[in-house]
Amino acid sequence: MKLILLAVSTVLALGGCEGVSTINTELAPSNDRYERNADIINDYVASMKRLHARNNTTGHWTENLLDGKRLHPGSRITVDIDDGTGECVFTFKATFTNDTDVVRRDLNVCELGWWRVF
């Protein structure tokens, strides 16, 4: 397995600050032409405190893709969820500060790489 850097670009509404987060994880990238990036847009009334993705083939959930940060309303984040399996279809689960969960099933990140949460 080769160590790659998961770059997570974020625009956080923390007093108008923009930031870039980086998550280190051990993954072997898929060997095909697809990028497995997903743009997550928070159009919900509360801040997102957790974001997880599940490979629909293996059924394994990722750790919190927000890495302890909050994604405030009106903000977006781009996550690379390439887990090396070649899978394109993932289920996403967002948990908000008001303890509401929103789930998006069967998002094909190889074809449509974004989810607007509202």
Backbone as CSV, one residue per row, in Angstrom:
resi,resn,N_x,N_y,N_z,CA_x,CA_y,CA_z,C_x,C_y,C_z
1,MET,0.840,-1.179,0.000,0.000,0.000,0.000,0.879,1.234,0.000
2,LYS,0.525,2.165,-0.770,1.357,3.345,-0.804,0.644,4.480,-0.105
3,LEU,1.425,5.281,0.569,0.870,6.394,1.330,0.572,7.540,0.386
4,ILE,-0.665,7.963,0.385,-1.016,9.134,-0.408,-1.622,10.169,0.507
5,LEU,-1.636,11.355,0.057,-2.172,12.464,0.821,-3.558,12.775,0.312
6,LEU,-4.510,12.755,1.191,-5.867,13.128,0.824,-5.988,14.623,1.039
7,ALA,-6.146,15.336,-0.029,-6.278,16.784,0.095,-7.745,17.107,0.228
8,VAL,-8.065,17.799,1.243,-9.440,18.183,1.491,-9.490,19.695,1.453
9,SER,-10.104,20.218,0.401,-10.208,21.665,0.270,-11.492,22.111,0.933
10,THR,-11.369,23.080,1.777,-12.555,23.548,2.466,-12.647,25.048,2.414
11,VAL,-13.863,25.491,2.387,-14.113,26.905,2.598,-15.012,26.948,3.819
12,LEU,-14.441,27.376,4.921,-15.159,27.348,6.186,-15.666,28.726,6.525
13,ALA,-16.899,28.772,6.961,-17.485,30.055,7.340,-17.154,30.346,8.802
14,LEU,-15.902,30.499,9.082,-15.438,30.844,10.420,-14.975,32.283,10.377
15,GLY,-15.889,33.187,10.450,-15.539,34.589,10.348,-14.981,34.945,8.989
16,GLY,-15.425,34.237,7.942,-14.969,34.525,6.596,-13.623,33.920,6.261
17,CYS,-13.100,33.042,7.122,-11.794,32.441,6.871,-11.919,31.352,5.821
18,GLU,-10.911,31.236,4.990,-10.830,30.130,4.060,-9.691,29.251,4.532
19,GLY,-9.863,27.957,4.405,-8.811,27.072,4.860,-8.694,25.860,3.979
20,VAL,-7.559,25.210,4.038,-7.332,23.957,3.344,-6.892,22.961,4.394
21,SER,-7.573,21.829,4.424,-7.228,20.782,5.369,-6.600,19.631,4.608
22,THR,-5.718,18.909,5.250,-5.093,17.747,4.651,-5.226,16.586,5.616
23,ILE,-5.644,15.450,5.080,-5.780,14.249,5.887,-4.804,13.224,5.345
24,ASN,-3.939,12.678,6.188,-3.042,11.612,5.788,-3.713,10.278,6.069
25,THR,-3.690,9.395,5.100,-4.248,8.067,5.291,-3.534,7.108,4.356
26,GLU,-3.500,5.834,4.715,-2.877,4.862,3.832,-3.940,4.300,2.913
27,LEU,-3.756,4.553,1.634,-4.674,4.054,0.622,-3.881,3.706,-0.617
28,ALA,-4.326,2.704,-1.321,-3.784,2.420,-2.647,-4.811,2.947,-3.630
29,PRO,-4.475,3.962,-4.408,-5.465,4.537,-5.315,-5.905,3.537,-6.376
30,SER,-7.134,3.694,-6.841,-7.654,2.842,-7.910,-6.859,3.093,-9.176
31,ASN,-6.670,2.058,-9.934,-5.860,2.141,-11.140,-6.768,2.276,-12.364
32,ASP,-7.449,3.408,-12.461,-8.277,3.677,-13.631,-8.295,5.182,-13.876
33,ARG,-9.113,5.629,-14.811,-9.090,7.043,-15.197,-9.992,7.925,-14.343
34,TYR,-10.682,7.359,-13.373,-11.654,8.126,-12.603,-11.049,8.725,-11.343
35,GLU,-11.431,9.958,-11.076,-11.120,10.565,-9.786,-12.331,10.360,-8.896
36,ARG,-12.111,9.974,-7.694,-13.204,9.724,-6.766,-13.287,10.855,-5.749
37,ASN,-13.555,12.044,-6.279,-13.723,13.232,-5.453,-15.206,13.546,-5.353
38,ALA,-15.599,14.027,-4.206,-16.988,14.445,-4.020,-16.997,15.840,-3.407
39,ASP,-17.723,16.740,-4.036,-17.937,18.078,-3.475,-19.182,18.004,-2.606
40,ILE,-19.036,18.324,-1.351,-20.148,18.318,-0.407,-20.493,19.771,-0.116
41,ILE,-21.738,20.146,-0.371,-22.193,21.518,-0.189,-23.227,21.522,0.934
42,ASN,-22.957,22.282,1.977,-23.881,22.334,3.111,-24.884,23.471,2.907
43,ASP,-26.080,23.115,2.472,-27.177,24.071,2.368,-28.232,23.809,3.438
44,TYR,-27.821,23.130,4.505,-28.709,22.829,5.614,-28.655,23.993,6.612
45,VAL,-29.618,24.043,7.527,-29.707,25.161,8.471,-28.675,25.088,9.601
46,ALA,-28.057,23.932,9.802,-27.090,23.753,10.887,-25.717,23.404,10.312
47,SER,-24.698,23.518,11.153,-23.350,23.134,10.739,-23.212,21.620,10.733
48,MET,-22.464,21.116,9.761,-22.184,19.691,9.674,-21.007,19.394,10.594
49,LYS,-21.177,18.404,11.474,-20.091,18.071,12.389,-19.401,16.754,12.041
50,ARG,-20.079,15.909,11.271,-19.469,14.651,10.826,-19.925,14.341,9.409
51,LEU,-19.015,13.740,8.649,-19.317,13.282,7.301,-18.612,11.954,7.094
52,HIS,-19.387,10.940,6.730,-18.837,9.611,6.488,-19.275,9.146,5.107
53,ALA,-18.450,8.303,4.492,-18.796,7.690,3.212,-18.640,6.177,3.360
54,ARG,-19.506,5.447,2.665,-19.449,3.978,2.707,-19.364,3.449,1.291
55,ASN,-18.375,2.649,1.034,-18.253,1.943,-0.227,-19.404,0.942,-0.297
56,ASN,-20.222,1.028,-1.332,-21.406,0.169,-1.403,-21.070,-1.296,-1.649
57,THR,-19.863,-1.601,-2.083,-19.462,-2.989,-2.288,-18.981,-3.619,-0.991
58,THR,-18.103,-2.918,-0.273,-17.531,-3.491,0.952,-18.398,-3.224,2.182
59,GLY,-19.150,-2.124,2.162,-19.987,-1.785,3.306,-19.241,-1.111,4.437
60,HIS,-17.970,-0.780,4.242,-17.176,-0.142,5.295,-17.336,1.369,5.255
61,TRP,-17.569,1.962,6.430,-17.673,3.418,6.552,-16.285,4.014,6.779
62,THR,-16.068,5.192,6.234,-14.833,5.928,6.497,-14.893,6.537,7.894
63,GLU,-13.749,7.011,8.342,-13.741,7.838,9.537,-14.338,9.186,9.158
64,ASN,-14.481,10.066,10.113,-15.066,11.384,9.864,-14.212,12.143,8.843
65,LEU,-14.768,12.406,7.673,-14.044,13.094,6.600,-13.821,14.573,6.899
66,LEU,-14.528,15.103,7.892,-14.327,16.502,8.267,-13.158,16.662,9.232
67,ASP,-12.638,15.560,9.726,-11.439,15.564,10.565,-11.564,16.522,11.751
68,GLY,-12.731,16.495,12.408,-12.931,17.311,13.597,-13.360,18.744,13.336
69,LYS,-13.448,19.132,12.085,-13.867,20.500,11.753,-15.381,20.542,11.555
70,ARG,-15.920,21.729,11.397,-17.343,21.924,11.117,-17.483,22.516,9.718
71,LEU,-18.494,22.074,9.015,-18.820,22.652,7.705,-20.095,23.461,7.901
72,HIS,-19.932,24.762,7.924,-21.034,25.660,8.246,-21.981,25.832,7.055
73,PRO,-23.229,26.249,7.321,-24.179,26.477,6.231,-23.588,27.413,5.174
74,GLY,-23.773,27.041,3.910,-23.252,27.835,2.802,-21.824,27.494,2.414
75,SER,-21.200,26.565,3.130,-19.818,26.178,2.854,-19.769,24.871,2.076
76,ARG,-18.596,24.597,1.521,-18.410,23.352,0.771,-17.055,22.749,1.097
77,ILE,-16.952,21.451,0.836,-15.709,20.727,1.033,-15.574,19.731,-0.113
78,THR,-14.351,19.481,-0.552,-14.083,18.457,-1.548,-13.296,17.348,-0.865
79,VAL,-13.801,16.116,-0.960,-13.126,14.981,-0.340,-12.769,13.955,-1.407
80,ASP,-11.599,13.365,-1.263,-11.151,12.274,-2.123,-11.443,10.989,-1.374
81,ILE,-12.334,10.175,-1.902,-12.716,8.960,-1.188,-12.263,7.699,-1.911
82,ASP,-11.228,7.807,-2.732,-10.684,6.651,-3.440,-10.091,5.687,-2.423
83,ASP,-10.723,4.527,-2.272,-10.254,3.550,-1.291,-9.475,2.408,-1.932
84,GLY,-9.174,2.536,-3.233,-8.362,1.543,-3.916,-9.115,0.349,-4.460
85,THR,-10.428,0.283,-4.238,-11.202,-0.871,-4.699,-11.698,-0.720,-6.136
86,GLY,-11.653,0.512,-6.672,-12.206,0.758,-8.000,-13.694,1.068,-7.966
87,GLU,-14.289,1.043,-6.785,-15.722,1.326,-6.634,-15.996,2.800,-6.882
88,CYS,-17.122,3.076,-7.544,-17.541,4.451,-7.810,-18.779,4.849,-7.012
89,VAL,-19.533,3.893,-6.525,-20.811,4.174,-5.873,-20.636,4.113,-4.354
90,PHE,-20.980,5.240,-3.719,-20.826,5.379,-2.272,-22.116,5.918,-1.667
91,THR,-22.304,5.626,-0.394,-23.370,6.222,0.400,-22.701,7.210,1.349
92,PHE,-23.290,8.399,1.480,-22.755,9.436,2.359,-23.730,9.676,3.508
93,LYS,-23.178,9.964,4.664,-23.987,10.297,5.839,-23.409,11.543,6.490
94,ALA,-24.235,12.572,6.600,-23.846,13.825,7.243,-24.595,13.940,8.565
95,THR,-23.883,14.310,9.617,-24.487,14.549,10.925,-24.257,16.010,11.276
96,PHE,-25.327,16.662,11.724,-25.305,18.102,11.979,-25.299,18.401,13.466
97,THR,-25.006,19.660,13.790,-24.906,20.066,15.193,-26.231,19.958,15.936
98,ASN,-27.349,19.888,15.215,-28.644,19.678,15.870,-28.982,18.183,15.949
99,ASP,-27.969,17.327,15.716,-28.053,15.862,15.780,-28.972,15.251,14.740
100,THR,-29.218,15.958,13.657,-29.949,15.418,12.520,-28.960,14.714,11.598
101,ASP,-29.354,13.548,11.081,-28.557,12.827,10.090,-29.250,12.929,8.740
102,VAL,-28.468,13.171,7.707,-28.974,13.168,6.338,-28.126,12.174,5.561
103,VAL,-28.775,11.263,4.847,-28.081,10.206,4.118,-28.348,10.352,2.627
104,ARG,-27.298,10.218,1.837,-27.411,10.200,0.366,-26.882,8.856,-0.088
105,ARG,-27.777,8.034,-0.606,-27.410,6.684,-1.026,-27.033,6.663,-2.510
106,ASP,-26.128,5.761,-2.825,-25.791,5.430,-4.211,-25.335,6.612,-5.051
107,LEU,-24.454,7.428,-4.512,-23.877,8.528,-5.277,-22.686,7.987,-6.072
108,ASN,-22.779,8.090,-7.391,-21.698,7.648,-8.265,-20.712,8.801,-8.411
109,VAL,-19.618,8.753,-7.656,-18.665,9.858,-7.649,-17.809,9.891,-8.914
110,CYS,-17.851,8.839,-9.709,-17.125,8.842,-10.978,-17.902,9.605,-12.051
111,GLU,-19.223,9.713,-11.889,-20.056,10.414,-12.866,-20.567,11.756,-12.345
112,LEU,-21.095,11.762,-11.133,-21.645,12.977,-10.533,-20.970,13.160,-9.189
113,GLY,-19.990,14.011,-9.126,-19.175,14.096,-7.932,-19.576,15.202,-6.974
114,TRP,-20.871,15.389,-6.718,-21.258,16.407,-5.746,-22.564,16.002,-5.050
115,TRP,-22.728,16.552,-3.844,-23.956,16.341,-3.056,-24.269,17.636,-2.348
116,ARG,-25.426,18.198,-2.658,-25.923,19.392,-1.981,-26.858,18.930,-0.869
117,VAL,-26.420,19.157,0.360,-27.170,18.686,1.536,-28.108,19.805,1.979
118,PHE,-29.405,19.498,2.026,-30.396,20.477,2.493,-31.518,19.787,3.206
